[in-house]
Amino acid sequence: MDLALHWILRLGLALIFGASALAKLGNVGEFRLSLRAYGVLPPVLEGVAVFLVPVLELVAVGLLLGSKVAWGALLLLALLFIFSGAILIGLRRGGRFNCGCIGGWVNEPLTSSLLLRNAVLALLASSLLRSPSIRTLEALDRATILFGGVLLFLFYLGVSVLLANSFRIKNLGLGGSRG
């Protein structure tokens, strides 16, 4: 993989999970309600998980942006695996609650589309397990990395808003067939 693309993925994933962690830490009460709605943790562990999840996301961000990229990618893969398992359990139980994926930034209802989104994130993270090509990054490369990473983050947020709104439109009966 080209070094610039490697850095775009590193920066994009760091922005996604860093923003997610900060949003969760910024609204601990709402994140706790999301955790409770999944019903996978005993109440005594909710207080730990409400801080542990965003802290682990921030650790992954630090690893991705530092010299331990593979460790950061592995931590993201582990988190995505856990998140996806919780989503599956939540969906089996009816799943009519905010997923808590991006803290309180986007009120995303629990849907199976989140599993697909997590799979794409896992694919991006797993691509960071391979070493990039070795070359010198030029000024244009650095600009490309910055814009590419930010665009990946904005694309993620856009998809999240679209998923949340498509669920709402469907439930209002506005997304049905025309006759």
N, C-alpha and C positions, 0 to 999 in steps of 0.2 A: 504494500500500500504506500502511496506517495506520502511523504512527511507532512505536507500541507493538509491533505485530507485527514490524516491521522489527528492533526491538531484541531481541525474543524470539529471532528467528532468529540474529541476531548473537551473542547470549550463548550460545545453545544450541550453535551450531557452534564457538564459541570453547572452550566446555567440552569438547566431544567431541574436537576436535583438540589442545587443550592437554593433556588427560588422556592422549591417545594418545602425544603427544610425550614427556611426562614418564615414562610407563610404559616407552617404548622406551629413553630415556636411563637409567632406573633399572635396566634389565636388558639391557645392551648385548650380552652374550653370547648370550642367547636370541634377540634381534632379529637378530643376525648369522647365527644358524643358520637363521632364517626366510628372510632374504635369500639365503643360499647355496642353500637348497632350491628357490627359484624358478629358479635357473640362468640368470639373464639378465645378470648382471654378472661380469666377470672377477674372480678373487679379489683382485687388487691394488686394485680399486675398492670392494670390500666395506667396507674400513676407513673409506673416505670416506663412503660411502652410509649406513653405520650411524649416523653423526652428522649428515650433511647432511639426511636425511629428517626427523628430529624438529626440527632447527633451522628448516627451511622451514615445518614445521607451526606452530612457535612464532612465526615471522615473520608467518604468515597470521593467527594469533590476535591479535597486536599490531595489525595493520592493521585487522582486523574491529572491534576495540574502540576504535580510534583514529579519526582523521578520514579515513583512506584506505580506506573500506569496500569500494569497487569493486575496488581492487587486492588486498585480502585475499580477496575472492570469486573473482577471477581466479586467484590463486595456488592456492586450494583446488580450483578446477576443473581446473587443470593437474595438481595432485597426484592428484586422483581419476582423471583420464584415465590417468596413468602407473600408478597402483595397479591400475586395471581391466585395462590391457594386461598387466601382470605376472600378474594372476590368470588371464587367458585363457591365457597361455603356460604357467603352472603347471598349469592344468586339462588342457591338451593333453598334458602330460608325466605325467599320472597324479595329481598333486596330493594326495598323502597326507601333508600336513604342516600345521603351524600357519601360518595366513596372516600372523601378525605384525601384524595390524591395530591392536590395542590393546596392543601390547607383550606383557607377560606377564599382564595382568589376566584375560583370557579366552583359553583355549586353543581357538581357533576353527579347525577344519579348513577347508581350502580347498574351497569349494563354489560352484556357480553362483549361489547365493542372495546371495553377497557382491556380485555384479555388480548385482543389483537394489537392494541396500542402497546401493551407491555411486551408482547412478542417482538414488535419492531424495535423497541428500546433495547431489549435483550440482544437482538441481532446486531445493533449498533455497538453495544458494549462489548459483545464477544469479538467483534472485528478489531477491537483494541488489544486483544491478547497476542496478536501477531506484531512483530517488530516492523516499524515503518522503514522505508528506504532511507538511506543516509545521504543527505545532501545539505547544502547551505540554504537557509531560508533568506530570500531577498525581501526588499521592502514591499514589493507587490504581493509576495506570498503572505507576509504578515497582515496586510490589509485584507487579503482574501480570507485568511483565517478568522480575523475579527468579524468581518461581515458574514461569513459562512456560519460561524458559531452562533451569532446573534440571530441569523435567519432560521437556523435549526430550532432555536429556542422559541422564536415567534411562531414558527410553523406548529410546534407542539402545543403552544397556547391556543392557536387558532383551531386546531383539531379538537382540543378539549372543549372549547366553546361550542363548536359545531356539534359535537357529540351530546353535550348537555342540552342544547337547544333543539336538536332533532328529536330527542326523547320527549321534551315538553310539547313540541308541535304534534308529535304522534299521539300523545295523551289528550291533546285538545281536540283531536279529530280533524286537524287541518292538513294532515299529511296523507289522507286517504286517497282512494282512487276516484277518478272523475267519471261521471256517467252521463 
